[in-house]
């Protein structure tokens, strides 16, 4: 498995996100995602009224959570789906047979079979493109409001971000902890 203190994590600040979809477009371009498919989406939730009664929207990132004990890894019959030394859930293209088991097992519904290659695909933090060159994932590099951050979980900047009261992990039942942390907007009456 991975050395937990060295794993990469993604941070999504729902307070700063404006739902512009620049992250989604950059991901599609950098990773050559076929039309009609995506590795990431930002969904708009709301409107909800704020304290003053004004409509307010929240933007929620939908992408691979890079779960501990990822169900997509445990169902893969060939070992193509695996968790690398950086805690990134990966797909070894040369081992993938396109069986679709991982797509069905993903509780977050963020995997797909690429219709061109017939290989499972999903967010991998741009590990085979930008990360391999020492650059940030495409989505992080283009975010106009700095709503996304990325780094090793043990870095002081990431730790300071994670320790804020309004930070949470969206975790479904029977799935390991996600490597995607989120900061939500706190409204009066909410418990941080």
C-alpha positions as CSV (number, residue, x, y, z in Angstrom):
1,X,0.0,0.0,0.0
2,X,1.2,3.6,0.6
3,X,3.2,5.4,3.2
4,X,0.3,7.5,4.6
5,X,2.3,10.6,5.6
6,X,3.7,10.9,2.0
7,X,0.4,10.5,0.1
8,X,-0.9,13.2,-2.2
9,X,-4.2,14.8,-1.5
10,X,-6.5,17.3,-3.3
11,X,-8.2,20.1,-1.5
12,X,-11.3,21.8,-2.8
13,X,-12.4,25.0,-1.1
14,X,-16.2,25.1,-1.7
15,X,-16.2,28.7,-0.3
16,X,-13.9,29.9,-3.1
17,X,-15.2,27.8,-6.0
18,X,-17.4,29.7,-8.5
19,X,-18.3,26.7,-10.6
20,X,-16.6,28.1,-13.7
21,X,-15.6,24.6,-15.0
22,X,-12.1,25.7,-15.9
23,X,-10.8,22.7,-14.0
24,X,-13.0,20.4,-16.0
25,X,-12.0,21.8,-19.4
26,X,-8.2,21.7,-18.5
27,X,-8.5,18.1,-17.4
28,X,-10.3,17.1,-20.6
29,X,-7.6,18.9,-22.8
30,X,-4.5,17.7,-20.8
31,X,-5.7,14.1,-20.5
32,X,-7.3,13.8,-23.9
33,X,-10.7,12.8,-22.5
34,X,-13.2,11.7,-25.2
35,X,-16.3,13.8,-25.9
36,X,-19.1,12.9,-23.5
37,X,-16.8,11.6,-20.7
38,X,-14.9,13.3,-17.9
39,X,-12.5,12.6,-15.1
40,X,-14.0,15.5,-13.0
41,X,-17.0,17.7,-12.8
42,X,-18.1,20.5,-10.5
43,X,-21.8,20.2,-9.7
44,X,-23.9,23.1,-8.6
45,X,-26.0,22.6,-5.5
46,X,-28.7,25.0,-4.4
47,X,-29.8,27.6,-4.2
48,X,-29.9,27.7,-0.5
49,X,-30.8,30.9,1.4
50,X,-28.0,32.5,3.4
51,X,-28.5,34.3,6.7
52,X,-29.9,37.3,5.0
53,X,-32.3,35.3,2.9
54,X,-30.3,35.7,-0.3
55,X,-29.9,32.7,-2.7
56,X,-26.6,31.0,-2.3
57,X,-25.1,28.2,-4.5
58,X,-22.5,25.6,-3.4
59,X,-20.1,23.9,-5.9
60,X,-19.2,20.3,-5.3
61,X,-16.3,18.5,-7.0
62,X,-17.0,15.1,-8.3
63,X,-13.9,13.1,-9.1
64,X,-12.0,10.1,-7.9
65,X,-11.6,10.2,-4.2
66,X,-8.4,8.1,-4.2
67,X,-9.9,6.0,-1.3
68,X,-8.0,3.9,1.1
69,X,-9.2,0.3,0.5
70,X,-10.7,1.4,-2.9
71,X,-13.5,-0.9,-4.1
72,X,-12.3,-0.5,-7.7
73,X,-9.0,-2.0,-6.7
74,X,-10.3,-5.0,-4.9
75,X,-12.6,-6.1,-7.8
76,X,-10.0,-5.8,-10.5
77,X,-9.3,-9.3,-11.8
78,X,-6.0,-8.5,-13.4
79,X,-4.4,-6.1,-10.9
80,X,-4.7,-3.2,-13.4
81,X,-6.3,-1.0,-10.7
82,X,-4.0,-0.4,-7.8
83,X,-2.9,2.2,-5.3
84,X,0.6,3.5,-5.9
85,X,3.3,4.6,-3.4
86,X,1.8,8.1,-3.4
87,X,-1.7,7.0,-2.4
88,X,-3.0,7.6,-5.9
89,X,-5.5,5.1,-7.3
90,X,-4.1,4.2,-10.7
91,X,-4.9,2.0,-13.8
92,X,-2.1,0.1,-15.4
93,X,-3.1,0.4,-19.0
94,X,-1.3,-2.7,-20.2
95,X,-3.1,-4.9,-17.7
96,X,-6.6,-3.5,-18.1
97,X,-9.0,-5.7,-20.1
98,X,-11.9,-3.3,-20.1
99,X,-14.1,-5.6,-18.1
100,X,-16.0,-2.7,-16.4
101,X,-15.8,-4.3,-12.9
102,X,-14.1,-1.2,-11.5
103,X,-16.6,1.1,-13.1
104,X,-19.5,-0.8,-11.4
105,X,-17.6,-1.0,-8.1
106,X,-16.9,2.7,-7.7
107,X,-19.4,4.1,-5.3
108,X,-18.7,7.7,-6.4
109,X,-19.4,6.8,-10.1
110,X,-16.3,8.5,-11.4
111,X,-14.7,5.8,-13.6
112,X,-15.5,5.0,-17.2
113,X,-14.3,2.8,-20.0
114,X,-12.6,5.0,-22.6
115,X,-14.4,4.2,-25.9
116,X,-11.3,4.7,-27.9
117,X,-8.8,2.7,-25.9
118,X,-11.3,0.3,-24.1
119,X,-9.3,0.9,-20.9
120,X,-10.7,2.1,-17.6
121,X,-10.0,5.8,-17.0
122,X,-10.4,8.2,-14.0
123,X,-8.7,11.1,-12.3
124,X,-5.1,10.2,-11.4
125,X,-4.1,13.7,-10.3
126,X,-2.4,14.0,-13.8
127,X,0.3,11.7,-12.5
128,X,1.3,10.4,-15.9
129,X,1.4,13.9,-17.5
130,X,1.9,17.0,-15.3
131,X,2.8,15.4,-12.0
132,X,5.5,13.4,-13.7
133,X,7.1,16.7,-14.8
134,X,6.9,18.2,-11.3
135,X,3.9,20.3,-12.1
136,X,0.5,20.6,-10.4
137,X,-2.5,18.7,-11.8
138,X,-4.2,20.6,-14.6
139,X,-7.3,21.4,-12.6
140,X,-5.3,23.1,-9.8
141,X,-3.1,25.1,-12.2
142,X,-6.0,26.8,-14.0
143,X,-8.3,27.5,-11.1
144,X,-8.9,31.3,-11.2
145,X,-10.0,31.6,-7.5
146,X,-7.4,29.3,-6.0
147,X,-10.2,27.0,-4.8
148,X,-8.0,23.9,-5.4
149,X,-4.8,23.0,-3.7
150,X,-2.7,19.8,-4.1
151,X,0.3,18.4,-2.2
152,X,1.6,15.8,0.1
153,X,-0.5,15.3,3.2
154,X,2.5,15.8,5.5
155,X,3.4,19.3,4.1
156,X,2.8,22.2,6.6
157,X,0.6,24.1,4.1
158,X,-1.7,21.1,3.5
159,X,-1.8,20.3,7.2
160,X,-2.8,23.9,8.1
161,X,-5.6,23.7,5.5
162,X,-6.9,20.3,6.7
163,X,-7.0,21.3,10.4
164,X,-9.5,24.1,9.8
165,X,-12.9,23.4,11.4
166,X,-14.9,23.7,8.2
167,X,-12.9,20.9,6.4
168,X,-14.5,17.6,5.8
169,X,-14.1,14.4,3.7
170,X,-17.2,13.2,1.7
171,X,-17.1,9.5,2.6
172,X,-19.7,7.0,1.6
173,X,-20.5,4.0,3.7
174,X,-18.2,0.9,3.4
175,X,-15.5,2.9,1.6
176,X,-12.0,3.9,2.9
177,X,-11.1,7.4,3.7
178,X,-10.9,9.7,0.7
179,X,-7.8,11.7,-0.3
180,X,-10.0,14.6,-1.3
181,X,-10.6,17.2,1.5
182,X,-13.2,19.9,1.2
183,X,-13.9,23.2,2.9
184,X,-17.5,24.2,3.2
185,X,-19.0,27.5,3.9
186,X,-20.2,27.7,7.5
187,X,-23.5,29.4,8.0
188,X,-24.9,30.7,11.3
189,X,-26.3,27.8,13.2
190,X,-24.0,25.2,11.5
191,X,-21.6,23.3,13.7
192,X,-18.0,23.5,12.5
